[in-house]
Amino acid sequence: MPFSTPFVLSTKRIGPHNYDLLCLLMGSLLGDATMEKDGNGSRFCFYQESTHKEYLLWLHKTLFDLGYCKHNIPNISQRSGIDGNIRYILRFRTFTYSSFNWIYDSFYITYRMKGNKAKNSISGRRKIVPFFIGEFLSPWALAVWIMDDGCKIPNKGIRFSTNSFTLIEVKFLSQILKDKYNLKTSIHKTGDLNQYNIYITKESTLTLSYIVKPYIHPTMYYKIYT
């Protein structure tokens, strides 16, 4: 389609967008994906460590086949981590769509932290959990969220690394998992200030695995099975 090719103005990329695609995108935003503004539109940004190369390439192929990104296969690049160590990553972006702006505006808010002096104030954008996320937390979205931020604890349950969300947001997500999929969860402190993880109890792990397995990339089975 014309709106799914390079060099098209974002104002002409207006969708409509398939429900399953929106679920994939929003599931990824609960995990590692980010969004950014570009001109009059917004786009999704995906990255993974090179150890998860096959998963990232699967995401790229899925979105390319749907017409949402360039055909260029992501290559491994390197960058310095906050600890000074070199990290090897792969990344790609979708095309920019004006019809993605509502997603960006729903998932990001502006914050400002005041320092001792005005010039020390810090401002930026923080990812949040939108009120409608339950509508799009389909099994496919749940699978993408797990592949991004899930972790199977041997002989125990599955943990979602929801560190970047507030306690209220984490409780909200936990309630959705209970109401929508009848999953038993608990909320654990991570040890860092104001950071919390969702923990799927051992008794609900089999239920969760059954729900998401059809959508899990084979290289990510370790995140639902020990």
Buried (B, 14 or more C-beta within 10 A) or exposed (E): EEBBEEEBEBEEBEEEBEEEBBBBBBBBBBBBBBBEBBEEBBBBBBBBBEEBBEBBBBBBEBBBEBEBBBEEEBEEEEEEEEEEEEEEBBBBBBBBBBBBBEBBEBBBEEEEEEEEEEEEEEEEBEBBBBEEBBBBBBBBBBBBBBBBBBBBEEEEBBBBBBEBBBEEBBBBBBEBBEEBBEBBBEBBEEEEEEBBBBBBBEEBBEBBBEBBEEBBBEBBEEBBEE
